[in-house]
Amino acid sequence: MIYLRNLLFQDKFHSRWLILLTDLGIVLISLCLSFSVKGKLDLEQNNLYYIAFYCSNAVFIFLVMRVHTHIIRHSNTRDMLRILTAVFVSTVAFVIIYHLVFATYLNINLQGLGDVLFINFFISSSLLMGMRIVIKDVFKYFDEPGYKIEKENVLIYGSGTSSILIKNTLEGQRGFMINVQGFIDTGDDKVYKCLEQKRVYPITAITRLNNKYGIKKMFITSEDIQTEGKRTAIAKCVELGIKVITVPPSNEWINGQPNLKQFKDLKIEDLLERKPIKLSCKHIFDDIQGKRVLVTGAAGSIGSELVRQILGYEPEFVVLCDQAETPLHEIQLEIEEGIHADKARIFIANIQNETRIKSLFELYRPQIVFHAAAYKHVPMMENNPTEAVLTNIGGTKNLADISVLFGVEKFVMISTDKAVRPTNVMGASKRIAEMYIQSLNSKTFDNRFFCSDLCNGVLNQTKFITTRFGNVMGSNGSVIPRFKAQIEKGGPVTVTHPEITRYFMTIPEAVQLVIEAAIMGNGGEIFLFDMGLPVKIADLAANMIKLVGMVPGEDIKIVYTGLRPGEKLYEELLNIEEEVIPTYNKDIKISKTIPVKYADVNKVVNELLELNLCRDIDLMVAKMKNILPDFISNNSRYEKLDARIPVSIRC
């Protein structure tokens, strides 16, 4: 038995010519059987001509349609359809040649040939397909290990062609111990019917199937993952601790077949309760095409995605500015491997350095600026407030002033929901930067004050726009990568507070909305993005644990560590006194804030930057609180400063 297995079912695939020869033998046998059924098998008569020519014709058709090149052990429904088509085409071709050659010129006729060919079609196709099915099943039998091993019971979402191909891929892998228990679908016309010897079940049956078979995984295509049926099925799997595996869209498959290396665990971003964002791509293309674009913070999560998407709108070039050398080098290598390598310009600089930034503008003359460079981590900035002021306020002021001097068309600042009623230094620094940006808008900008500080004769034509949104999933230092690393180590997963909630958006979504807001902005606006529903961080952690097939609290513990300095339980996108104006994109709204005059905000910002040079951090933070009456520290050592004592700028 072992010798037979090694001979017939070795790892090396048998020659395609052997398969063709086998197919020819089957065609010959089936045609002889067809003649026998009609009682016309007479080797002394002219039907020998028919048999010889039919076999030759069939071999030619099989070669053209490459029936013999497909590996039998991995045969699927498409291969069976190809065999049916090949037999049908060879029969039709023979009939045509029979009437044109045999009957007309050779005067060779055989009564009842049509009946013989009709019978032969069914016998030949059945034997050819049956041979492949038998070999596939026998191979599967011999390929089983000699010892008993428990297979993983899995489900496949959907019952279309893609789902069938996924099943065939799973079952066709040697040593891949998978047992497909069925398909899950929402269509009433398919439920409880059989497909490829597997039953199609409704979503409501997942719990019953899990109890009966102990389902370990569900495979699902990443196409339209947000559709209601798929979301319901995924939610049920997450609840039951069934791992969800995503398969890429069919247009990304290799040679039209899904590849196991492309199968990935479902990401928590896929569960984000949002509908797909629709953009006005034509407007964006018209505004960015042929323009010189500068992106600060280009090595960060938002900045790098901005670069990727902007390059797709055919700008003249994009300047990537950042002070982080290694991440900037990595995004440079990524771009150089793509089709836009000639449109990227790398410029290392700190936005606090006025001389360096001026040299950037002199060299590249950007027309659109996307300002994503900032310090963003709340606890870090709470412990290092001088850096938050220098970069988030001083760096932004520096970049904005130079943009005015060089006549930039649009300046888009990336802000945060933490700027709304800030409870920490980081949020307060971003809110003061927002105020300065708004004051430079041409409608409220007093050119006399600006010129007295920097130059003479400057007429501001720059449209200053602010975009404000919440947390982005998967960004550097966010909770998603941290939770993932903690889960991989076996836990515990640390959450600051059981009730803490945050708004979340994926990085590509946030950047899409930033770009569209930049296009629709006329200057002075603060654009707010629809962040969906707030997500409880504890639930996020629990779902991430369930996604890897584990039970929160049992397999991996969730530990609450307490709020960090400056952290608050709930984030907001809008101040109470702010009004909201809708736009043509339902995902983008405008905060109707009252801008501060340039002279006033410029004075307090300069005073704040002067205080930053002192070593008295409390004095500087107290000044920020005087500028922002709603800046109330939370869980921070700066709570003592909330008495709002007047601050002198003397060190």
N, C-alpha and C positions, 0 to 999 in steps of 0.2 A: 504493500500500500504506500509506504514511504517512497519507494522507487518510482511508482507511478505518479505520485504527486510531484516529485522532483523533475520527472521527465516532461509532464504535460503542463505543470503550473509553476515553472521556474520564474524568478524575478525578471529575466529577460523576455521581452515580448517576442512571439513567434513571427516569422517572416510574413509580410503582406502577400507575397506570392503564394505561400502555402494556403492562406485564406482564400485567395482568388481561385486556386486549384480546387479547394474544397467546395466553393460556391459553384464552380463549373460542374463538378460531379453531381451536386444536388440538382442543378438545372437539367442535366442529362437524365437523371433518374426520374425527376418529376415529369419530364416530357414523355418518357417511355411509359410511365404510369398513366398519363393522360391518353396516349394512343391505346393502351390496353383497356382502359375504361370504355372507350368507344369501339373496341374490338377491331382496331386497324393496325395493330403492331405486326407488321409483316416485313421482315428484314430483307426480303427479296424484291420488294417494291420500291417505288420512288420516294416513299416517305423517309427513307434513309437520307435523301438529299435535304429534306426539311429539317430533320434532327440535327444534321451536321451544320447546316447554315444557321439554324436557330441558335445553337450553342455558340457559334462564332459571333453572331450578332449580339448575343447576351454578354459575352466576354468584353466586346468592344464598348457596349453601354456601361458595364460595370467599371471598366477602366476610366471612362470619361467622367462618371459620377463618383469615382473614388470610393466605391463601397468597400473595397478590400483594405483601405488604409486605416480604418477605424478599429481601435483596440476592442476586441470582443468582450473582455472582462468588464469594460466600462461602458457597454452599450446602454443607450437610453431610448426614449420615445422618438427622438429625432432620427436616430439611426434606423429604427424600425420604419419610420415614414420614408426615409431615403431608399430602403429596400423595396418597399411597395412601389415607389415612383420608378425605380430602375426596372423592375419587372414589367410594369405597365408600359414604360417607354420602349423597352426591347420588344414587347409584343406588338405594339403599334407599328414600330419600325419594320418588323418582320412582315406584317400584313401588307404594308405599302410595297415592300420589295417583292413579295409574293405576286401581287397583281401586276407589277411593272416588269418583272423578270421571268419568274417561273411560268406564270399563266400565259403571258403575252408572247415572249420570245422563245422559251424552251418548250412551250406547250405541255407543261407538266401540271396536272391537276389532281387534286385529291378531294373527294367529297367529304363533307363533315369536318374540314379543317378548322372552321370557326368554332365548332363545339369543342374540339381538342384544345385549341388555344384558350378558350374560356375556362375549361377545367384546369388547364396547366397554370393559368394565372394564380388560382387559389392554392393549388398544390405547391407550386414553386415558392410563392411568397410565404406560405405557412411553414414550409420546411426550412427556408433560409432564416426566417425570424425565430423559429423554434430551435434551430441549431444554436443560435446566439444566446437565447434565453437559457438553454440547458447548460452550455459551457459557462455562462456567467454564474448560474446557481451552483454548478459543480465546483467551480473555482472558489466560490464563496465558502462552500462546505470544506474543501481541502485547506482553505486559508485560515480557518478557525484555529486558535491555539489548542494544543492537546490537553490543556488543563482548563477547568471551569473558571470563567472570569465574568464578573458582573458588568453588564453594559450600562451605559448612561441612557436613561430614557429621556427623550427630548421631544419638543413640539416645534412645528414650523408655522409661522403666521402667514396666512394667505393661501390661496389654492390656484394661483395662476401659473404661467410658464416659469417665472422666476423661482417660485416656491418648489416646483417639481425639480428644477435643475439643482436647487440647494439640497434637496433630499438625495438625488442621485450622487451628488458630490460627497455628501456625508457617508453614504452607504458604500461608495466606491473606493474609499481610502483604506489601504491595508493597515491593519493594526489599530485602526481608529474605532474604538469600541463604543459605537453609537447605535441606539435603537430608536428610530423615529416612530413614535406612538400615534401620530396623526397630524392633521392640519387644523389650524384655527382660522375661522372666517366668519364674516358677518352676513354673508349673502344667504337668504333663506332658500334659494334654489340649489345650493350646494351642500348645506348642512345635513349631516348624517348620511351622506352618500359617500361612495368609495372612490378614491383617486390614487392610482398607482398602488393598489392593494392596501391603502391606508384610508381610514375614515376621516371625514371632515367634521369637526365639532364646532359648536358655537362658543363664544367667549365665556358664557356662564358655566361651561363644562370644565374649565381649567382647574377649579378647586377639586372637583370629583376625580379628574384624571391624576392630579397630584396626590390625592389620598390613596388612589388605587395603585399607581405605578411609581410614585416618588419621582416626579419630573424634576430634572436637574437644570435644564436649560430650555430657552425658547429662542429660536433663530428668526430674525426679522430683517427685512430689507430696510435700508436707511432712506429709501425713497418715500416721501410723504409720511414721515414718521409722526407728524403732528395731526394726522387724521384722527377723528374721534374714536373709530374702532381700534386702531393700533394703540392709541393712548390708553384706552380702557384696558386692553389686554396687557400692556406693559405695567400699568398700575397694579393690576391683579397679580402679575408675576412678582413685582417688587414686594407686595404685601405678603406673598407666600414664600418669599426667599428663593425664587427661581431666577437664576442668572439669565439676563437677556443679552443675546449676542447679535450685533448688527452686521449685516452683509452689505457691501457697497452697492450703489446703483448698477444696473445691468450694463450701462455704457462704460463702466470702469472695469468690467470683467476681462480676464485675459483669454483671448481667443474665444470669446462668447461663453466662457464657463467660469463660474465662481471659483476662487482659489482660497484654500483654507488660511493662507497667510494674510489674506485681506479681511478675515473675520475679526471683529474687535468687540470687546466688552462695551455694553451701553454706557455712555458717559452721562454724568449728572446734568450736563448742559442740554442733553436731548429731552430731559423731562421739564425744562423751563416752560411754564404755562404761558406761552405767547403764540400768537399767530404770525405767520411769515410776514416780514416787512416788505412793502412794495415801494419802490423808488421811482422817481421821475428821471429815468436814466438819460433821456434825450437832453433835458435841461442841464444835468450835470456834465454831460459830454460837451455840450456847447460852451459851457463856462470854463472848463478846465483844459480842453484841447488846445495845444500850442502854447500854454502858459508856463511860466517859470514859477515853481512851487517850492516853498521852504517848509520843512517839517522839523520842529524842535522836539527833543526827546524821542528821536527817531529809532533809538535802540530799545525803547520800552514796549510794553504790550500794546498800548493804544497807538503809539507813534509808528511802530513797525507795520501794524495792520493798515494805518493810514497810507503809508508808503505803498504797500501792496495794491490797495484799491485805487489809489490815485494814478499809479502807473497804467492801470487798465483803461484810463480815460485819455490816453495819448497826450500827456503834457509835453512841452518842449524838453524839460528835464525836471527832476526833483532833487533838491538839496537835502541830504540827511545830516542833521546837526545833533550831536550829543557829546557829552564828555566821557561817557562810558566806553572805553576803547574796545574791550573784548566783545560785548554784545553788538556794537556797531560793526565790528569786523564780521561777525556772524551773519548779520542781515545783508552786508555787502556781498559775501560769498553766495548767499541765497539768491540775490538779484542777478549776480553774474552768471548763475546757472540757468537763468530764464531768458525770455525773449526781450527783456527791457534793460539789458546790461548797459547799453549805451546811453540810457536816460537817467542814470543815477550819479550824483555827485556827493562824495563823502567829505564832511567838514567837522573836525573835532573842535569843540569850543564849549566853554562855560558861559551860559547866558548872562551871568553877572559881569563878565568881562566886556566892557563897552568897546574897547579898542578892537578886540577880536571879532565881535559881532559886526562892527562897522566894516571891517575888512571883508567879512562874508557878503554884506550887502553891496559893497563896491565891486566885488568880483562877480557876483551872480545876478544882482538886480532882481530879486524875487518879486513877483506880482501878487501872489497869494501866500499868506503865512498861516500855517496851522501850528498853534503853540500848545504842545502837549508836555513840554518839559516842566516837571514839578516834583517836589517831595510830597508823598501822598500818605505815608504810614502814620497813623494817629499817635501811637505810643512813642515812636521814634522822634517825632517832631515835638511831642510834649516834653521830652527830655532834652531836646536840642532846638529850642525855639528860635535862636539866632539864625540858624540855617534855613528854617522855614521862612523867616522874614527876608533874608538875603536872596533866596531863590524864587520863592513863590510871589513875593511882592517886588523886591528890587530887580530881580531878573526879568519879570514880566514888564515892569516899567521901562527898563532899559531896552528891551526888544520892541515894545510898542512905540517908544519915542523915536527910535531909529527907523521904524517902519513909516512913521509920518514924514521924517526927513527925506526918505528915499521914495516917497510917493507910492507905497504899496496900495494895491486896489482893495484887498480885503485882508483883515486880520481876525482869525478865528481862535478864540481861547477855549481850551478844554477845562471846564470847572467840575465841581462835585456837589452832590446833595449835602455834603457835610458843611458847605458854606451857608446853609440855611439855619438860622438860629444856632450858631456854632457853640459847641461845648468843649472845643479843644483848639489849640494853637493852629494846627494844620487847617481846619475849617475856617478859622478866622482869617488866616493869611490869604486863603483863596477868595474869601468874600471881599476883602480890601482890594485884592487884585481885580476882582469883578468891577468894583466901584471905579477904579482908575481907568479901566478899559472903557467903561460906559461914558466916562467924562470926556474921553477923546473923540467921541462921536461928533461929527461935524455940526449936528443940530444944537449941541450945547457947548461946543468947544470954543473957548475964547482965545483966539490966536495970539493976542497981545502978551498974555502971560506965558504962553509956550515959547514964543520967540524971544522973550526977555531972558529966558533960561538957556536956550540952546542956539538960536540962530536968528537971522533977520529974513523976513520975507517968505516964511514958510506958510503955505496955504494947505490946510489939511484936506486931502481928498480920500483918505482911507476910511473904509467902512469897518468899524469894530463890532464884532459879533461874539457873544458868549454862549457856549452850550453847557448845560448842566444835567448830569445824570448820576445814577447810583453806582453800585459796585458792578464790576465786570467779571464774569466767571472765567477762571483760568488765568487771570493776569498774574504777573510776578508778585509773589508774596500774599496772594489772596487765600481764602480759606479752602478752596477746592484742592489745590496742590498739597496744602498742609494736611488736610484730612486724608487724602489719598496716601501720602507717605506714612501717616500714623496707622492707617488700616493695613498697609503692606508689612509694617513691623509687628502687627498683631495687637495694636492698641496700646493704651487707651486713646480715644479721640477726645480732644479737649475743646470744650465750648465755654465761653466766658459766663453766660447766663442762660437759664432755661427759657426765658421769655424774649431774648434778643432777636430782633428781626432786621432784615435788610432787603432793599430792592436789588434785583439782579438782572443783568443783561449779558448776552454773549459779546465777546470782543468784536466779531464782524458786524453784529447788529448795531452796536454803539457807533462804530466807525461809519457805517452806512448812513445813519441819521446825522452824524456830525457833518458829513460831506453835503448832504441835502440841505441841512440848516444853513450851511455856509453859502449855498447857492441862492436860497430864498431870502437871506438876510439883507436888509437895507441899511443896517448900522444902528447900534444902540440897543439891540434886542438881547434878551436872555432867553434862549430856547430851552424848553423843558421836553424831555422825552418820556413817552409812555413806558414806564418800567414794569407794567403788569401789576400783579399782586405782590405785596411784601412776603418774603419767605422767612419762616422761622428757622434760625440756624441749627437748632437742635433737630428739627425735622430733616433738614438738609443732611446732617451727619448721619441720621438713622437711615435715610434712603441710600446714601452712599455705601453704608455697611450692607444693606440688603442687596444692593446691586452686585456685590461680589458673592452672594449666596450665603451670607452669614446673618446671625440673629443679633440685633443690637441689645446690649445689656447682658447677653449670655456669651456669645463667641467673642465679641469686642465690647468693652465697656465705654460708656460716654461719661466723662468727668467734667464737672463744672468748676472753673477756676476763678470766677469773679471778674467783674468788669475791669478793664485795663484803664490806665490814666487817660482821661479825656473822652472815654467811650460813652455812648448813650444807647439806650435800649432801642429807640426807634429813630429812623432817619426820615427827613422830609425833603421834598423837592421844591416847596413853595412856602414863603412866609405868609402869615395870616393876612397881612395887609396887601399882599400882592394879588392883582387880578390876572386872569388868564385869557389870552386871545387865541382862538383856533387858527390853524393854517390849512392849506389844501391837503396836507398829509395829516391824517388823523392821529398818527403817532408822534407828531411834533406840535407843541403849543408854545406860545410866547408869554413870558411873564411881563406884565405891564408895570414895571418898577419906575419910580421917579428917579431919574439920574441926578447925581451930585455934580455941581459945577466944578469945572476943571481946576480953577484957582483954589477952591476949598480943599478938594481931595489931594491935589498936588502938594499943598502946604503940609497936611497932616502926614502924608506918606514920606515926605522929605524929613519931617521931624522924627518919624518912626525909624527911618533908616539911620538918622544921626544917633538916636538912642541905641541902635543896634551896635554901634561902635563902642559903647560903654560896656562895662563888665557887669552891670546891674540888670540881670535878666528880669527880675520882678518889675523893675521900672519900665522895661520895654513892653512886657505883657500887659501891665496896667494901662499903658498908652493904647494898646490894641483894644482894650475894653472900653476906653473913653471914645475911641472912634466908632466902635460897634456897641450900642447900648444893649443889644440882645445877646452879646457874647457872655454866657454864664458858664463857667467851668463846671465840669462834672467829674467826680472821682479823681480830682487832680489837686496838686499842691497849690495851684493858682486860685482855688476857691476863696482864699483869704483876700484876694484882690477885688472881689466883686462889690466892695463898698464904694467903688468908683471915686477914689480920692483923686483930685486934680493932679496931673503929672507935669512936672517941669522937664524941659528937654536938656537941662544941664546935667552933666555926668557927675 
